[in-house]
Amino acid sequence: MPIETNFDIPFIAAQALREKQIQQNYRPIIAVHKWFARRPGTLFRGLILSEYGDRPLKEAFFSANDFKGITIADPFMGGGTPLIEANRVGCNVLGYDINPMAWWIVNREIEHLDLGAYRAAATSLMQTLEGQIGDLYRTRCLKCGSDQAHVKYFLWVKQKECPHCHNTFDLFPGYLLSEDKRHPLNVMVCHACGDLNEVEDRKNPGRCASCFAELRLEGPAKRNKCACPRCSNVITYPTPEAGSPQHRMFAMEYHCRACKSSHAGRFFKRPDTTDLDRYEQAKAMLADVNVRFIPDDAIPPGDETGRLLRWGYRHYREMFNERQLLGLELSCRTIKTEHDERVRNALITNLSDLLRYQNMVCRYDTMALKSLDIFSVHGFPVGLVQCESNLLGIANGGGVSVGSGGWSNIIEKYMKAKQYCDTPFETCHDGARKVQVPITGEWIGDNRGDENGRTVSILCQSATSTDLPPACLDGVFTDPPYFGNVQYAELMDFCYVWLRKLADGAIPAFQSLTTRNQDELTGNVTMERGLAHFTEGLAAVFSNMARALKPGRPLAFTYHHNRLDAYHPLVVAILDAGLACTATLPCPAEMGASIHISGTGSSVVDTVFVCRSTGAVSRRSLARTTTEFAGLVMANLDQLRQGRLKPTRGDSRCIIFGHLVRLAVWELRIDWNTALTVQGKLAAVGRYMALLPQPEDIEAAVCAVDLPVLRTAVGEEPVGYQADQDDISF
């Protein structure tokens, strides 16, 4: 069984760990559009090459491969990573996803694009916007006096009206604008007059240079309460009945090309009268435009959108200011005139991705001095200080832009993504030096204008009810939803309401007003979806895929969770599909520093479950005692360490869960009763899991002080899956 014998955990772990640090550098294709929790392409390349290749993985990984005639399916394609990796090595691919945004994104990733035509259209779009609204993003440089400096970011603070004295005041949580990390000094806003001050010690900032008031680090707005500076009454916020929040522009970061070479650090300023007038000009221009593309969709209640509703947002358009709405409306109008369908769809995708930065929920990172896009924490975090990025972007030559969040940034990322499709590469490491290795002969796409087309079938539908012919698939590789994970549909609606206004109205996938679907396989309080729903859906998909697989071919999927009961549906799904789990392989899948998991103790390691209808398993892998399980876990931890990962307690726990699930499937498969109710199946799994060594006992054994004794008891060598007299066939 190739994956079980050929997959090289240390090698893939090392590659995946590096990829996840700067994923766009290793897999530029992910920059086509934002999707959440993308697994490393390295992992799925390793799995596919291990299963279908005839060379050692380390050799095959950095050379061209062609598996023409092999058909790979992904029933939960999401951002499309398994399909992209399979398509790249010549496989026919079949993908399903119930979310129309996933369907759109994967189509754009895989379809061939004429880069010359795209570049010409994108340049024309930028020139058109520059002529229409370029002046709205200019300001006067405080150093040289030029009025052609480019604004990078406008910073806004939320305001509140006091119900007692009707005074409108700022809700500053703090007055620090910039730390002294990427700028020579700390920059602070004066609470009294609003001027910006540069100070050496932010803990002892001194007095304002303009009004001599004592500068403050802490702001008055804390824990949803703030005292009115005029009457001292303490008011609470947010107040949803008052409507969407109001904001005041209080600072700007800009870029002056003429002064940059002689200026240390960044350029900051308080908005002057001309800057404020330019915003009023944008409001007037928007009022005069007969709006055609700005969506008026209401924000429905949800587990994630509830936060927006609590802040008084009722419609998606309220999450943008007038200058942003003007720029987006004009962008849509120009895009709609593009005649080349693939180029037009690429620009539509660009606009959808641009929305992440062009809204009034983005925050400003006071250390990195950049805009944090709306999905930086995989949710809708509404702060008190918001960041408006330059819509056009500031091109700086050579495909590099100053700042983030503008058209120039999005276009360059897209160009690199589609260039990677035509000329993919891998990155190897020579000590500290990174070396790009072109993989000549591989490519990503549906065609290249020659006879070397591949079958690409991307479907916007649920795989729970698909009817595939028996034995038509050579493999299923997927990253299924995790129970209780991020509500991607609720987040993606933010982009979808714009995209569907621009896209062809006849597209069946876009007939729904929302990407949300009652049949999504995630836990959701608002839609009353629980563990039983998740289990039933996962089992239906696995059963459909298993029926379509050729005998003995793999269904391999990634999973991790910090609770063992969230793995019970996996056991049910694998057993209902008539499969056995032949291997559980650990691989880094997240980055520990990611904003949404940093400091949470979450694992960065996924378990890859490899399942087959027929085959063999190593007798030595069928642990029974706590000590035997600890030996399997320690072997995996050693392999990850060889790949330069420093496993955490959370990583160990996920590896333990994977081995427990694998054994549960092996033991329960003989007498498994598919006729039981889903509750009965989950109960049966729970009863059996309770009989196995408990995770905390295994973890204690792994962490025991007397590790050499334990290693002697279980054997020093990692557990292998090579065929020998110890194999048990099934």
C-alpha positions in Angstrom: 0.0 0.0 0.0 2.0 3.0 -1.3 1.0 5.9 1.0 1.5 3.7 4.1 5.0 2.6 3.0 6.2 5.6 0.8 5.0 8.6 2.7 7.9 10.3 4.4 6.7 12.1 7.5 9.9 14.0 8.4 10.4 15.2 4.9 6.8 16.4 4.3 6.6 17.8 7.8 9.6 20.0 7.1 8.3 21.1 3.8 4.8 21.8 5.1 6.1 23.7 8.1 8.1 26.0 5.9 5.2 26.4 3.5 2.8 27.4 6.3 5.1 30.3 7.4 4.7 32.2 4.1 2.2 30.1 2.1 1.9 32.4 -0.8 5.7 32.1 -1.5 5.4 28.3 -1.8 2.0 28.0 -3.3 1.2 31.4 -5.0 -2.0 30.0 -6.4 -3.7 30.5 -3.0 -3.6 34.3 -3.7 -6.4 33.9 -6.3 -8.9 34.6 -3.5 -9.1 34.3 0.2 -10.2 31.0 1.6 -9.9 29.7 5.1 -7.6 27.2 6.8 -6.0 26.0 3.6 -4.0 22.9 4.2 -0.4 22.9 2.7 -0.2 21.8 -0.9 3.0 20.1 0.1 1.0 17.5 2.1 -1.4 16.6 -0.7 1.5 16.5 -3.2 3.3 14.1 -0.9 0.2 11.9 -0.5 -0.5 11.7 -4.3 3.1 11.1 -5.2 3.4 8.4 -2.5 0.3 6.6 -3.8 0.8 6.7 -7.6 4.5 7.3 -8.1 7.2 4.7 -8.5 10.2 6.8 -7.1 11.3 7.7 -3.6 9.2 10.7 -2.4 12.2 13.0 -2.0 13.2 12.4 -5.6 9.7 12.6 -7.1 8.8 15.8 -5.1 11.3 18.0 -6.9 10.8 16.6 -10.4 8.0 16.4 -12.9 5.3 13.7 -12.6 2.5 12.7 -15.0 -0.4 10.6 -13.8 -2.5 10.9 -16.9 -5.6 8.8 -16.7 -5.8 8.8 -12.9 -9.1 10.4 -11.6 -9.1 12.1 -8.2 -12.1 13.4 -6.3 -12.5 15.9 -3.5 -16.1 16.0 -2.0 -15.3 19.0 0.2 -13.1 21.0 -2.1 -13.2 24.4 -0.2 -10.2 26.3 -1.5 -9.3 23.4 -3.8 -5.8 22.4 -2.5 -6.1 18.6 -3.2 -7.6 19.1 -6.6 -4.9 21.7 -7.6 -2.2 19.3 -6.6 -3.8 16.4 -8.4 -4.5 18.5 -11.5 -0.9 19.7 -11.5 0.5 16.1 -11.9 -1.9 15.4 -14.8 -4.8 13.8 -13.0 -8.5 14.2 -14.0 -10.2 16.0 -11.1 -13.8 16.0 -9.8 -14.7 18.5 -7.0 -17.8 19.2 -5.0 -18.7 22.0 -2.6 -22.0 23.2 -1.5 -20.7 26.8 -1.1 -20.9 28.8 -4.4 -17.9 30.9 -3.4 -15.8 27.8 -3.2 -17.1 26.7 -6.6 -16.2 30.1 -8.1 -12.7 30.3 -6.5 -11.6 26.8 -7.5 -12.8 27.4 -11.1 -10.7 30.5 -11.2 -7.7 28.8 -9.7 -7.7 25.9 -12.2 -8.9 27.5 -15.5 -6.2 28.6 -17.9 -5.9 32.4 -18.2 -4.3 34.5 -21.0 -2.0 36.5 -18.8 -1.2 39.1 -21.5 -4.9 39.9 -21.9 -5.4 40.0 -18.1 -2.5 42.3 -17.6 -3.8 44.7 -20.3 -7.3 44.7 -18.8 -6.1 45.2 -15.2 -3.8 48.1 -16.3 -6.7 49.7 -18.1 -8.9 49.4 -15.0 -6.2 51.0 -12.8 -5.8 53.9 -15.3 -9.6 54.5 -15.4 -9.9 54.6 -11.7 -6.9 56.9 -11.4 -8.5 59.3 -13.7 -11.8 59.1 -11.8 -10.9 59.1 -8.2 -7.1 59.2 -7.9 -7.2 62.7 -6.3 -9.3 61.3 -3.4 -6.2 59.4 -2.3 -3.7 62.3 -2.3 -2.5 64.5 0.5 0.0 67.3 1.2 3.4 66.1 2.5 4.3 67.7 5.8 8.0 67.6 4.9 8.2 68.9 1.3 4.8 70.5 0.8 3.9 68.4 -2.3 0.2 67.9 -2.6 0.8 64.7 -4.6 1.8 62.4 -1.7 -0.2 59.1 -1.7 -2.3 58.2 1.3 -1.6 54.6 2.4 -4.2 54.4 5.2 -6.9 56.7 6.6 -7.6 55.9 10.3 -11.0 56.4 11.8 -12.3 56.2 15.4 -15.9 55.3 16.3 -18.0 58.0 17.9 -20.9 58.0 20.3 -23.6 60.6 21.1 -24.2 61.1 24.8 -27.9 60.6 25.5 -27.8 63.0 28.4 -26.0 66.1 26.9 -26.0 65.1 23.2 -22.3 65.6 22.9 -20.6 63.5 20.3 -17.3 62.1 21.4 -14.6 59.6 20.4 -14.4 56.0 21.6 -10.6 55.6 21.8 -9.5 52.4 23.5 -5.9 53.8 23.5 -4.0 56.7 22.0 -1.0 54.8 20.6 -0.9 55.1 16.8 2.5 53.5 16.1 5.0 51.6 18.2 8.7 52.3 17.8 9.3 49.0 16.0 9.0 50.0 12.3 9.1 53.7 13.0 11.9 55.4 15.0 9.6 56.7 17.7 6.2 56.0 19.2 3.4 58.1 17.7 0.6 59.1 20.0 -2.7 61.0 19.5 -3.3 63.8 21.9 -6.6 63.2 23.7 -7.2 67.0 24.1 -6.4 68.5 20.7 -6.0 65.5 18.4 -2.5 66.3 17.2 0.0 63.6 16.6 3.1 63.4 18.8 6.3 61.4 18.4 7.7 60.3 21.8 10.6 58.1 22.9 8.9 56.5 26.0 5.3 55.6 25.5 5.0 54.8 29.3 6.2 58.4 30.1 5.1 60.3 27.0 5.2 63.8 28.4 3.1 66.6 27.1 1.5 67.4 23.7 3.7 69.7 21.6 0.7 71.6 20.4 -1.6 72.1 23.5 0.7 71.0 26.3 -1.9 68.5 27.7 -0.4 65.4 29.2 -0.3 62.6 26.7 -2.1 59.4 27.6 -1.5 55.8 26.5 -4.9 54.5 27.8 -8.1 55.6 26.2 -11.5 56.1 27.9 -13.4 53.4 26.1 -13.1 50.1 28.0 -15.3 47.0 28.3 -18.1 48.5 26.3 -18.3 51.6 28.5 -17.1 55.2 28.1 -17.6 58.4 30.1 -18.8 61.4 28.2 -16.0 64.0 28.5 -18.6 66.9 28.8 -21.0 65.6 31.4 -19.1 62.6 32.8 -22.1 60.2 32.4 -21.0 56.7 31.6 -22.6 55.3 28.5 -22.5 51.8 27.1 -21.8 50.7 23.6 -22.7 49.3 21.1 -26.3 50.3 20.8 -27.8 48.4 17.9 -31.0 50.3 17.9 -29.1 53.4 16.9 -28.0 51.9 13.6 -24.5 51.4 12.2 -21.6 53.1 14.0 -20.4 56.6 13.1 -16.7 57.3 12.6 -14.3 60.3 12.6 -11.1 60.4 10.6 -8.3 61.3 13.0 -5.0 60.3 11.4 -3.4 59.2 8.1 -0.3 57.3 7.1 1.0 58.5 3.7 3.9 57.9 1.3 5.9 60.7 -0.4 8.1 59.4 -3.1 10.1 62.7 -3.2 11.0 62.5 0.5 11.2 58.8 1.2 15.0 58.5 0.5 15.8 61.2 3.1 13.1 60.3 5.6 13.5 57.8 8.5 10.4 55.7 9.2 6.9 56.3 8.1 4.9 59.4 7.3 2.0 60.3 9.6 -0.3 63.3 9.8 -3.5 64.6 11.2 -6.0 65.2 8.4 -6.1 68.8 7.3 -9.1 70.7 5.9 -8.2 69.6 2.3 -8.2 65.9 3.4 -11.6 66.2 5.0 -12.9 68.1 2.0 -11.7 65.3 -0.3 -13.8 62.8 1.7 -16.8 65.1 1.4 -16.2 65.2 -2.3 -16.3 61.4 -2.4 -19.7 61.5 -0.6 -21.0 64.0 -3.2 -19.8 61.9 -6.1 -21.4 58.8 -4.7 -24.7 60.7 -4.3 -24.6 61.7 -7.9 -24.0 58.1 -9.2 -26.9 56.0 -10.2 -25.8 53.0 -8.2 -25.9 49.7 -10.1 -23.5 47.3 -8.3 -23.5 48.2 -4.6 -25.5 45.4 -2.9 -28.4 46.2 -0.7 -28.5 42.7 0.9 -29.5 42.5 4.6 -27.2 40.8 7.0 -29.0 37.7 8.3 -28.6 36.5 11.9 -25.8 33.9 12.5 -23.2 32.6 14.8 -20.6 35.1 13.3 -22.9 37.8 11.8 -24.5 38.2 15.2 -21.5 40.4 16.2 -22.2 42.7 13.3 -25.9 43.0 14.2 -25.0 43.8 17.8 -23.1 46.8 16.4 -26.1 48.1 14.5 -25.1 46.9 11.1 -28.2 45.8 9.2 -27.0 45.7 5.6 -23.6 44.7 4.1 -23.2 48.1 2.4 -23.2 49.8 5.9 -19.8 48.1 6.5 -18.2 50.5 4.0 -17.7 54.3 4.0 -18.8 56.5 1.1 -15.3 56.7 -0.5 -15.0 52.9 -0.5 -18.5 52.5 -2.0 -17.7 55.0 -4.7 -14.5 53.3 -5.7 -16.0 49.8 -5.6 -19.0 50.9 -7.7 -16.7 52.5 -10.3 -14.5 49.4 -10.3 -17.6 47.2 -11.0 -18.7 49.4 -13.9 -15.3 49.1 -15.6 -15.1 45.4 -15.0 -18.5 44.8 -16.5 -17.3 46.2 -19.9 -14.6 43.5 -20.3 -15.6 41.3 -23.2 -13.2 38.3 -22.6 -15.2 36.1 -20.2 -12.2 34.6 -18.4 -10.5 37.9 -18.0 -13.7 39.5 -16.7 -14.2 36.6 -14.2 -10.6 37.1 -13.0 -11.3 40.8 -12.4 -14.5 40.0 -10.7 -12.6 37.6 -8.4 -10.0 40.4 -7.8 -12.8 42.8 -6.7 -14.3 40.2 -4.4 -10.9 39.6 -2.7 -10.2 43.4 -2.5 -13.3 43.7 -0.3 -11.3 42.2 2.6 -9.4 45.4 2.8 -11.9 47.9 1.5 -14.3 48.1 4.4 -14.7 49.9 7.7 -14.1 46.8 9.9 -10.4 46.5 9.0 -8.1 47.4 11.8 -4.6 49.0 11.9 -1.7 47.0 13.3 0.2 49.5 15.4 3.4 47.3 15.4 3.5 46.1 11.8 1.9 49.4 10.6 -0.4 47.9 8.1 -4.1 47.1 7.6 -5.5 43.9 9.0 -8.0 42.5 6.6 -11.5 41.8 7.9 -10.9 38.0 8.0 -7.6 38.2 9.9 -9.1 36.3 12.8 -11.6 34.2 10.8 -14.5 36.2 12.1 -16.0 39.7 12.2 -14.1 41.5 14.9 -15.5 45.0 15.2 -12.9 47.3 16.8 -13.1 50.9 17.9 -10.4 52.1 15.5 -10.7 51.2 11.8 -8.4 51.4 8.9 -9.3 52.5 5.3 -6.8 51.5 2.7 -6.0 53.3 -0.5 -8.3 51.7 -3.0 -6.0 52.0 -6.0 -2.9 50.9 -4.1 0.5 52.5 -4.5 2.6 50.8 -7.2 6.3 51.0 -6.5 7.7 49.2 -9.6 8.8 45.7 -10.1 5.4 44.2 -9.0 5.8 45.7 -5.5 3.3 48.0 -3.9 3.7 50.3 -0.9 1.2 49.4 1.8 -1.6 46.8 1.4 -5.2 46.5 0.4 -5.3 48.2 -2.9 -6.0 47.2 -6.6 -2.2 47.2 -7.4 -1.6 44.6 -4.5 -4.5 42.4 -5.6 -3.5 42.4 -9.3 0.1 41.6 -8.7 -0.8 38.7 -6.4 -3.2 37.3 -9.0 -0.5 37.6 -11.7 1.9 35.6 -9.6 -0.8 33.1 -8.8 -1.6 32.4 -12.5 2.1 32.5 -13.5 2.6 29.7 -11.0 -0.1 27.7 -12.8 1.9 27.9 -16.0 5.3 27.3 -14.4 5.0 25.7 -11.0 8.0 25.3 -8.7 9.0 23.8 -5.4 11.3 25.4 -2.9 14.2 23.5 -1.4 16.5 24.7 1.4 20.3 24.8 1.3 21.0 25.7 4.9 19.4 29.1 5.4 19.2 29.7 1.6 15.9 29.0 -0.2 16.2 27.7 -3.8 13.2 27.7 -6.2 13.2 24.5 -8.3 11.2 24.8 -11.5 9.1 21.6 -12.1 9.3 21.7 -15.9 6.5 19.5 -17.4 3.9 20.1 -14.7 1.2 22.7 -15.0 -2.1 23.7 -13.5 -5.1 24.2 -15.7 -7.9 22.8 -17.8 -6.0 23.3 -21.0 -3.0 25.1 -22.5 -4.3 25.6 -26.0 -2.9 22.2 -27.1 -3.9 18.6 -27.0 -2.8 18.2 -23.4 -6.1 19.0 -21.7 -7.3 17.3 -18.6 -10.8 16.6 -17.4 -11.8 19.2 -14.8 -15.2 19.0 -13.3 -16.0 21.5 -10.5 -19.6 21.2 -9.2 -21.5 23.4 -6.8 -23.5 20.7 -5.1 -23.4 18.5 -2.1 -21.5 15.3 -2.3 -24.0 13.7 0.1 -26.4 12.8 -2.8 -24.0 12.4 -5.8 -24.5 9.3 -7.9 -21.2 8.2 -9.3 -20.6 5.0 -11.2 -18.8 2.2 -9.2 -15.1 1.9 -9.5 -14.7 5.2 -11.4 -12.3 6.9 -9.0 -8.6 6.2 -8.3 -8.5 8.2 -5.1 -10.3 10.6 -2.8 -8.2 13.3 -1.1 -10.0 15.9 1.0 -10.0 18.2 3.9 -13.5 17.8 5.3 -15.2 20.3 7.6 -14.4 20.0 11.3 -17.4 19.9 13.6 -17.9 23.3 15.2 -15.3 25.0 12.9 -15.5 28.6 11.6 -18.7 29.5 9.8 -17.2 30.0 6.4 -20.5 30.6 4.7 -21.4 33.5 7.0 -18.0 35.1 6.4 -18.0 34.5 2.6 -21.4 36.2 2.2 -19.6 39.4 2.8 -17.9 38.9 -0.6 -20.7 36.9 -2.3 -23.3 39.7 -2.2 -20.9 41.7 -4.4 -19.7 38.9 -6.6 -23.1 37.7 -7.6 -24.1 41.2 -8.7 -21.2 41.3 -11.1 -21.2 37.7 -12.3 -23.4 36.3 -15.0 -26.9 36.2 -13.6 -27.7 33.0 -15.4 -25.2 31.0 -13.3 -27.2 28.4 -11.4 -24.8 28.4 -8.5 -25.6 32.1 -7.9 -29.3 31.9 -7.7 -29.3 31.8 -3.9 -29.1 35.1 -2.1 -26.6 33.6 0.4 -23.9 31.0 0.5 -25.4 29.6 3.7 -27.1 26.2 3.3 -28.9 24.1 5.9 -27.0 21.1 4.7 -23.6 22.4 5.6 -21.6 20.0 7.6 -20.6 22.2 10.5 -22.1 22.7 13.9 -24.2 25.9 13.9 -26.3 27.2 16.9 -28.3 29.6 14.8 -29.2 26.9 12.2 -29.7 24.3 14.9 -27.1 21.9 13.4 -25.6 19.5 15.8 -23.3 16.5 16.0 -25.9 14.1 14.6 -26.3 16.2 11.5 -22.6 16.4 11.0 -22.3 12.6 11.4 -25.1 11.8 9.0 -23.7 14.1 6.3 -20.1 12.9 6.6 -21.2 9.3 6.5 -23.3 9.9 3.4 -20.3 11.5 1.6 -17.8 8.8 2.6 -20.2 6.1 1.6 -20.8 7.7 -1.9 -17.1 8.1 -2.4 -16.3 4.6 -1.2 -18.8 3.1 -3.7 -17.1 5.1 -6.5 -13.5 4.1 -5.5 -11.7 1.2 -7.2 -11.1 -1.6 -4.8 -8.2 -0.9 -2.5 -7.7 2.7 -3.6 -7.4 5.4 -0.8 -9.8 7.7 0.7 -7.4 10.0 2.6 -8.5 13.0 4.6 -7.1 15.5 7.2 -8.7 16.3 10.5 -7.9 17.8 13.9 -9.9 18.8 16.9 -9.1 19.3 20.6 -12.0 17.1 21.8 -12.1 13.3 21.3 -15.9 13.2 20.9 -15.6 15.4 17.8 -13.8 12.4 16.3 -16.6 10.0 16.9 -18.4 11.0 13.6 -15.3 10.0 11.7 -15.5 6.5 13.1 -19.1 6.3 12.1 -18.5 7.7 8.6 -15.6 5.3 7.9 -17.5 2.3 9.1 -20.7 3.2 7.3 -18.5 3.5 4.1 -17.2 -0.1 4.6 -13.6 1.1 5.0 -10.8 0.3 7.3 -8.2 2.9 8.5 -4.8 1.7 7.5 -2.7 4.6 8.7 -2.8 7.8 10.6 0.0 10.2 9.6 0.8 13.5 11.3 1.6 16.7 9.3 1.8 20.4 10.2 -1.3 22.2 8.8 -1.5 25.5 10.7 1.0 28.2 11.7 1.3 28.7 15.5 1.6 32.4 15.1 -1.7 32.7 13.1 -3.8 35.4 14.7 -6.9 33.1 15.1 -5.0 30.4 17.1 -2.1 32.2 18.6 -2.0 31.6 22.4 -5.0 29.2 22.4 -3.0 26.0 22.8 -4.5 24.6 19.6 -2.7 22.0 17.7 -0.9 23.0 14.5 -0.8 19.3 13.4 -3.4 17.5 11.4 -3.9 13.7 11.3 -4.1 12.3 7.8 -6.5 9.3 7.9 -5.8 6.8 5.1 -8.7 4.5 4.5 -9.3 1.6 2.1 -11.8 -1.1 1.4 -9.2 -3.9 1.1 -5.5 -4.2 2.0 -3.4 -4.9 5.0 -2.3 -3.3 8.2 0.8 -4.0 10.3 0.1 -6.0 13.4 2.5 -3.8 15.3 0.3 -0.8 14.6 -2.7 -2.3 16.4 -1.9 -1.0 19.9 -3.9 -2.3 22.9 -2.2 -1.0 26.0 -1.4 2.5 27.2 2.3 1.7 26.7 1.8 0.5 23.2 -0.2 3.6 22.2 2.4 5.8 23.8 5.1 4.1 21.6 3.1 4.9 18.5 2.7 8.5 19.5 6.3 8.9 20.4 7.4 7.5 17.1 5.2 10.1 15.4 6.6 12.9 17.6 10.1 11.8 16.8 9.3 12.0 13.0 7.9 15.5 13.4 11.0 16.6 15.3 13.1 15.2 12.5 11.1 17.6 10.3 12.0 20.5 12.6 8.7 20.8 14.3 8.6 21.3 18.1 5.4 19.4 19.0 3.2 20.9 21.7 0.9 19.2 24.1 -2.0 20.0 21.7 -0.1 18.3 18.9 0.5 15.2 21.0 -3.2 15.1 21.9 -4.3 15.2 18.2 -1.9 12.4 17.4 -3.3 10.3 20.3 -6.8 10.9 19.1 -5.9 9.7 15.6 -4.5 6.4 16.8 -7.5 5.8 19.0 -9.8 6.4 16.1 -7.8 4.1 13.8 -8.0 1.2 16.3 -11.7 1.8 17.0 -12.5 1.5 13.3 -10.4 -1.7 13.1 -12.2 -3.3 16.0 -15.7 -2.2 15.3 -15.8 -2.9 11.5 -16.5 -6.6 11.8 -19.9 -6.3 13.6 -20.8 -2.8 12.5 -24.5 -2.3 12.1 -25.3 0.4 9.5 -29.0 0.1 10.2 -28.6 1.7 13.6 -29.8 5.3 14.1 -27.1 7.9 14.0 -27.5 8.4 17.8 -27.1 4.6 18.2 -24.0 4.6 16.1 -22.4 7.5 18.0 -23.3 5.8 21.3 -21.7 2.5 20.1 -18.5 4.4 19.2 -18.5 6.2 22.5 -18.9 3.0 24.5 -16.0 1.3 22.7 -13.8 4.4 23.0 -14.4 4.4 26.7 -12.9 0.9 26.8 -9.6 2.0 25.2 -6.7 3.5 27.1 -7.7 7.1 27.9 -5.9 10.0 26.1 -4.7 11.6 29.4 -3.1 8.3 30.4 -1.4 7.9 27.1 -0.3 11.5 27.3 1.1 10.9 30.8 3.1 7.9 29.5 4.5 10.0 26.6 5.5 12.7 28.9 6.9 10.4 31.6 10.3 11.3 33.0 11.6 7.7 32.4 11.4 7.9 28.6 14.3 5.6 27.9 12.6 2.8 29.8 9.4 3.4 27.9 11.2 3.5 24.6 12.8 0.1 25.5 9.4 -1.3 26.3 7.8 -0.3 23.0 10.9 -0.5 20.8 13.1 2.3 19.5 12.2 2.0 15.8 9.2 3.9 14.5 6.3 1.6 13.6 6.4 0.7 10.0 3.8 -0.3 7.5 5.9 -2.4 5.2 4.4 -5.7 4.1 5.8 -8.7 6.0 4.6 -11.7 8.0 3.1 -9.4 10.6 0.6 -7.9 8.2 -3.1 -8.6 8.7 -5.1 -8.6 5.5 -8.7 -7.4 5.3 
